[in-house]
Amino acid sequence: MPDETAISSIHGLIGEAGFARLVGAFYRQVPADDILGRLYPPDDLVEAEQRLRDFLIFRFGGSDRYLHRRGHPQLRGRHVPFAIDARVRDRWVLLMDHALQEAELPGAAIAIMQPFLHEIATFLINRGPSPGLVN
């Protein structure tokens, strides 16, 4: 995983507009997806997009708006209600990888963001064995 300095430099590289393009590209894929579409209630997509965008902006060195609206991220706790297994994780990663390309972010940003996003997705697995983790 990239170091904290590299991670926190991303906001300065892509700005809020880059995060908006990324998260928008991701959520455009979700409703039609046969795996992830079932996990996202249609009436919550706009709010889910805002939450992810605000979280990524915060995590990658931008505004702390996420903290003011939602408090500490508590990612595992917030995702407990959702059955996230390796299959769900892999689909989330696939859609996010497509979104990273569609958003036309600089290669330097993708090189830092992609491994981080993959690792977070693996961290959120809460059903079945987790890839790469010793049980």
N, C-alpha and C positions, 0 to 999 in steps of 0.2 A: 504494500500500500504506500502511496506517496506520503511524504512527510507533511506535517501540519502547515509549514510555511507555504509549500506548493499548493496545498488544498485551499488555504485562505487567500491565495492570490487569484483564484479563478474569477471571482466577482469583478475584480478590476480588469480582467481580460475580456470578459463577455458581457458584463453589465446585466441589468435587469431584463433588457430586451432579449439577450441570449437565453436566459432562463425561461422567459415566456415562450420563446420559440421551441425550446426543448420540451417543456412540459406540455405545451399545446400539441406538439407532434406526437407525444406519447399518448395523451388522452384521446386524440382523434382515432387511434387504433383500438382502444379498449372496448367500446360498445359492440363491435362486430366480432370480437375475439371469442372463440368458443370456450376458452378456459378462464381468462380474466374478466370477460364481460359479465359473468355470473357473480363475481365478487364485488362489483361496483354497482350499487343501486343507481338506476338512471337519474333519479331526482337528487343525487348527491354528487354527480360528476363535476359540476362547476365548483362546488366547495372542495372536493377532493383535489381538483387541479390547483386551486388556490393554496391549499395546505401543502401540497408537494412543492409548488413553486416557492412559497415562503420558506419552507424548510431548507430547500437547496440553496436559496439565496443566503440564508443565515449560515448554513454549514460551510459554504464556500466563500465566506468573508464579507458578505453584504449586511444589509439591515437586519436587526434583531426583531423585526415585526413578528416573526413566528413565535418567539418567546413571549411577547406581550399578548398575543392572541391565544396561545395554546399552552404556555408554560414549558417546562422541560420536555424535550422530545419523547422520552420514554418509549422508544420505537417498539421494543418487544411487547411491552404492555399494551400499547395502543393497537397492536396487530393480533393479539390473542384471539379476539372473536372470529378471525378469518382463518380458515384452514389453508395454511401455506405449507405445501410439501415441495419436494424437489421439482416436480413437474410445473407447479405454479411459479416457483422461483425462476426456472429456466425460461418460461414464457414471458415473465416480467422482464427478464434480462434481454431476451430477443427483441421485444417491443421497444425497450429503452435503447438498445443498440441501434435499431432503425431510427428512432427519434434523434439520437446523437448525430447520425448522418444527415437526416432531413433538416435539422436545425442549422446546418452549415456552420458549425462552431470551428474555431481554429484548431488545428491538429494538436497544438500544445495543451489546449483545454481538454480535448477528448482523451489525450494520453493520461491525464490526471483523473478526470472524472470517471471514465469507464471502469478502471479497476476498483475505485471506491464504490461505485454503484453496484458492481457485481458482488463485492464483499458484503455490503449492507443487505442485499437481497438474500444472500446465503445466511447471514445472521438472523434474518426474520423467519427462517423455516421453523415451524412449530408443530409439524406433524411428520412422522416417519423419520428415517435417518437423514442427517445433514451431510451433504457432500464435503469431504475433506476434514470432517470432525471425528475424533475418536469417541466412540460411545462407551 
